[in-house]
Amino acid sequence: MTPMTDAERVLGQLKRGEVIAGAEAARQIAARHEAAYGDVWRRPAAAAPAVPPTPDAAWADAMQSLTRTETTGDLAA
């Protein structure tokens, strides 16, 4: 008996319909979650910044956010 690879096992599950994948599967899963829990995933789109941050500014913001969260328990903005 030859052991089955992970790829063979997953492809077999997909073929038998035990698991679903792809865009349609994502829509079905999202619809089930929305029916069960309401529209908890919808959030307003963030406004794009007028000027994209420089890599240094993005890094500084990330570090400040981590430090603020770890030291004061604040939620990062």
DRENPA-3360 file (N, C-alpha, C; in nm, 2 decimals, always signed):
BEGIN
1 = MTPMTDAE = +0.08/-0.12/+0.00/+0.00/+0.00/+0.00/+0.09/+0.12/+0.00 ~ +0.07/+0.21/-0.10/+0.15/+0.33/-0.11/+0.08/+0.45/-0.04 ~ +0.15/+0.52/+0.05/+0.08/+0.63/+0.12/+0.04/+0.74/+0.02 ~ -0.07/+0.80/+0.05/-0.13/+0.90/-0.04/-0.07/+1.04/+0.00 ~ -0.03/+1.12/-0.10/+0.02/+1.25/-0.08/-0.09/+1.34/-0.04 ~ -0.05/+1.45/+0.03/-0.15/+1.55/+0.06/-0.23/+1.61/-0.06 ~ -0.15/+1.63/-0.17/-0.22/+1.68/-0.29/-0.32/+1.58/-0.34 ~ -0.29/+1.45/-0.34/-0.38/+1.35/-0.39/-0.51/+1.35/-0.30;
9 = RVLGQLKR = -0.49/+1.36/-0.17/-0.60/+1.35/-0.07/-0.69/+1.47/-0.09 ~ -0.63/+1.59/-0.10/-0.71/+1.71/-0.12/-0.79/+1.71/-0.25 ~ -0.72/+1.67/-0.36/-0.78/+1.67/-0.49/-0.90/+1.56/-0.49 ~ -0.88/+1.45/-0.42/-0.99/+1.36/-0.40/-1.11/+1.42/-0.33 ~ -1.08/+1.49/-0.22/-1.19/+1.56/-0.15/-1.26/+1.66/-0.23 ~ -1.19/+1.73/-0.31/-1.26/+1.83/-0.40/-1.34/+1.75/-0.50 ~ -1.29/+1.65/-0.56/-1.36/+1.57/-0.66/-1.49/+1.51/-0.61 ~ -1.49/+1.46/-0.48/-1.60/+1.40/-0.42/-1.70/+1.50/-0.36;
17 = GEVIAGAE = -1.66/+1.63/-0.36/-1.75/+1.73/-0.31/-1.74/+1.75/-0.16 ~ -1.64/+1.69/-0.09/-1.63/+1.70/+0.05/-1.58/+1.84/+0.10 ~ -1.51/+1.90/+0.01/-1.47/+2.04/+0.04/-1.49/+2.12/-0.09 ~ -1.52/+2.25/-0.07/-1.54/+2.33/-0.19/-1.43/+2.44/-0.19 ~ -1.40/+2.49/-0.31/-1.30/+2.59/-0.33/-1.34/+2.68/-0.44 ~ -1.28/+2.80/-0.45/-1.30/+2.89/-0.56/-1.39/+3.00/-0.52 ~ -1.42/+3.09/-0.62/-1.50/+3.21/-0.60/-1.64/+3.17/-0.56 ~ -1.70/+3.08/-0.62/-1.84/+3.04/-0.59/-1.85/+2.98/-0.45;
25 = AARQIAAR = -1.75/+2.90/-0.41/-1.75/+2.85/-0.27/-1.74/+2.96/-0.17 ~ -1.65/+3.06/-0.20/-1.64/+3.18/-0.11/-1.77/+3.25/-0.10 ~ -1.84/+3.27/-0.21/-1.98/+3.33/-0.20/-2.07/+3.25/-0.12 ~ -2.07/+3.12/-0.13/-2.16/+3.04/-0.06/-2.13/+3.04/+0.09 ~ -2.01/+3.04/+0.13/-1.96/+3.05/+0.27/-2.00/+3.18/+0.33 ~ -1.98/+3.29/+0.25/-2.01/+3.42/+0.30/-2.16/+3.44/+0.32 ~ -2.24/+3.38/+0.23/-2.39/+3.39/+0.24/-2.43/+3.31/+0.37 ~ -2.37/+3.20/+0.40/-2.41/+3.12/+0.52/-2.37/+3.20/+0.64;
33 = HEAAYGDV = -2.26/+3.26/+0.64/-2.21/+3.34/+0.76/-2.30/+3.46/+0.78 ~ -2.34/+3.53/+0.67/-2.42/+3.65/+0.68/-2.56/+3.61/+0.73 ~ -2.61/+3.49/+0.69/-2.74/+3.45/+0.74/-2.74/+3.41/+0.88 ~ -2.63/+3.36/+0.93/-2.61/+3.32/+1.07/-2.58/+3.43/+1.16 ~ -2.50/+3.53/+1.12/-2.44/+3.63/+1.21/-2.48/+3.77/+1.17 ~ -2.55/+3.79/+1.06/-2.58/+3.92/+1.01/-2.46/+3.98/+0.93 ~ -2.48/+4.11/+0.90/-2.38/+4.17/+0.81/-2.26/+4.22/+0.88 ~ -2.19/+4.14/+0.95/-2.08/+4.18/+1.04/-1.95/+4.21/+0.96;
41 = WRRPAAAA = -1.94/+4.17/+0.83/-1.82/+4.19/+0.76/-1.81/+4.32/+0.68 ~ -1.93/+4.38/+0.66/-1.93/+4.50/+0.58/-1.88/+4.62/+0.66 ~ -1.78/+4.69/+0.61/-1.72/+4.80/+0.67/-1.70/+4.91/+0.56 ~ -1.71/+5.03/+0.60/-1.69/+5.14/+0.50/-1.55/+5.13/+0.45 ~ -1.54/+5.16/+0.32/-1.40/+5.16/+0.26/-1.32/+5.27/+0.32 ~ -1.20/+5.25/+0.34/-1.11/+5.35/+0.39/-1.08/+5.45/+0.28 ~ -1.07/+5.58/+0.32/-1.04/+5.68/+0.22/-0.89/+5.67/+0.18 ~ -0.86/+5.68/+0.06/-0.72/+5.67/+0.02/-0.65/+5.80/+0.06;
49 = PAVPPTPD = -0.53/+5.79/+0.11/-0.46/+5.91/+0.15/-0.43/+5.99/+0.03 ~ -0.42/+6.13/+0.05/-0.40/+6.22/-0.06/-0.26/+6.19/-0.11 ~ -0.16/+6.17/-0.03/-0.03/+6.14/-0.07/+0.01/+6.01/-0.01 ~ +0.05/+5.91/-0.09/+0.09/+5.78/-0.03/+0.21/+5.80/+0.07 ~ +0.20/+5.73/+0.18/+0.31/+5.74/+0.28/+0.44/+5.69/+0.22 ~ +0.55/+5.74/+0.26/+0.68/+5.69/+0.23/+0.71/+5.56/+0.30 ~ +0.80/+5.48/+0.26/+0.83/+5.36/+0.33/+0.87/+5.38/+0.47 ~ +0.95/+5.49/+0.50/+0.99/+5.52/+0.63/+0.87/+5.56/+0.72;
57 = AAWADAMQ = +0.78/+5.64/+0.66/+0.66/+5.68/+0.74/+0.57/+5.56/+0.77 ~ +0.56/+5.47/+0.68/+0.47/+5.35/+0.70/+0.54/+5.27/+0.81 ~ +0.67/+5.26/+0.81/+0.74/+5.18/+0.91/+0.72/+5.25/+1.05 ~ +0.74/+5.38/+1.05/+0.73/+5.45/+1.18/+0.59/+5.44/+1.24 ~ +0.49/+5.45/+1.15/+0.35/+5.43/+1.20/+0.32/+5.29/+1.25 ~ +0.38/+5.19/+1.18/+0.36/+5.05/+1.23/+0.43/+5.03/+1.37 ~ +0.55/+5.08/+1.38/+0.62/+5.07/+1.51/+0.55/+5.14/+1.62 ~ +0.50/+5.26/+1.59/+0.43/+5.34/+1.69/+0.30/+5.27/+1.74;
65 = SLTRTETT = +0.23/+5.21/+1.64/+0.11/+5.14/+1.67/+0.14/+5.02/+1.76 ~ +0.24/+4.94/+1.73/+0.28/+4.83/+1.81/+0.31/+4.87/+1.95 ~ +0.39/+4.97/+1.96/+0.44/+5.02/+2.09/+0.32/+5.07/+2.17 ~ +0.23/+5.15/+2.11/+0.12/+5.20/+2.18/+0.03/+5.09/+2.23 ~ +0.01/+4.99/+2.15/-0.08/+4.88/+2.18/-0.02/+4.80/+2.30 ~ +0.11/+4.77/+2.29/+0.17/+4.69/+2.40/+0.19/+4.76/+2.53 ~ +0.21/+4.89/+2.53/+0.23/+4.96/+2.65/+0.11/+5.02/+2.72 ~ +0.01/+5.06/+2.64/-0.11/+5.12/+2.70/-0.24/+5.04/+2.69;
73 = GDLAA = -0.23/+4.93/+2.60/-0.35/+4.86/+2.58/-0.45/+4.92/+2.49 ~ -0.41/+5.03/+2.43/-0.49/+5.10/+2.33/-0.51/+5.02/+2.21 ~ -0.62/+5.04/+2.14/-0.64/+4.98/+2.01/-0.57/+5.07/+1.91 ~ -0.50/+5.02/+1.82/-0.43/+5.10/+1.72/-0.54/+5.16/+1.63 ~ -0.52/+5.29/+1.60/-0.61/+5.36/+1.51/-0.60/+5.32/+1.37;
% end
